[in-house]
């Protein structure tokens, strides 16, 4: 998110998390449009999530305080020790970029204790979301044993696909749906009507 008024609209829709990207190379880098003081002023029931990529842990913790963040999402190559250090201070979501031939159980095994939640996204060049569809079939048969976010190019037409995914045993640990680029007019500017319709469909599942 890059506009406080849109964050408040999400809160009114009952959306539970809003992401703020603190990765300077991202087109959605939040400090281009909002200073820390403005982010901290955002109130309501919605939980503010800071997204970081290979950032210095001390800088992450300073940003958590300065912006009033509730969660941190680590989307780079952070090792378990770094994750643990940060999670001693704030809840941590560790994002994993998954390719077709990845052994998911092996990839996440060392992060089970250091982090609070996982996020599964599509493997791509560089860091951050690719907007490409994540092959959810790769998760079937897995026993994640930790709450996870489902991400990776989720689009307005995916409500039925999510309903089907929810029937799989792996979905017992599904905690949240992460949406972004497919609901944008331009990077950081969301189509609120599209989001409203999708939220209604998902909540009806």
C-alpha positions, 0 to 999 in steps of 0.5 A: 500500500502507498496511500493511507486512504486506501488502507482505511478503505481496506479496514472498512472492508474487513481486510486484516493485513496491509503490506508496506514495502520497505525495499528501495528497488520496488516500484511500491517502495512506501517511503516514496509516498509516505513518511514513517510518521504518516504510516504510524498514524494509520489506525484501525483494526487492520494490521500493518505489515512491513515487507523487507528484502535482505535488510539490516536487522537493526534497521528493520527493528527501527522501522517497526517502531517508527512505523508502528508495524504489527508484522514483518515479512522477510522476502529475501535470503534471510537465514534462520538466525536473522529471522530468529533475531527479528522474531524475538521482537516482532512476529515474522512471516518468511516468504519462500519463492517456490519453483516446480522442482523445489523440495518444499519440506527441505526448503522450510525445515530450518525456519520452523522454530525461528519464524511465526508464519510462512508465505509461499510465492512464485520463483522469479528473477530478483526479489519480491512478488512476480505477479506470476501464478503460483502452482498451488498443486506443489503444496498438495500432500505437504504437512506445513504445520505452521500458518501460511499465506498463499500468494503468487499472482492471485487474481479476481477470478480465483475465488473458486480456485481458492475454494477448491484448494481449501478442500485439500488437507494442506489447507488446514494451515492456510492463514491468509490470502495475499493479493497485490498486482492483479488488483492494481491500477498502477503499482501501489494504487489499488482498484478498490472496487475489484478488491471489494468484490473479491473480499466478498467472494472469499468471505462467502467461501 
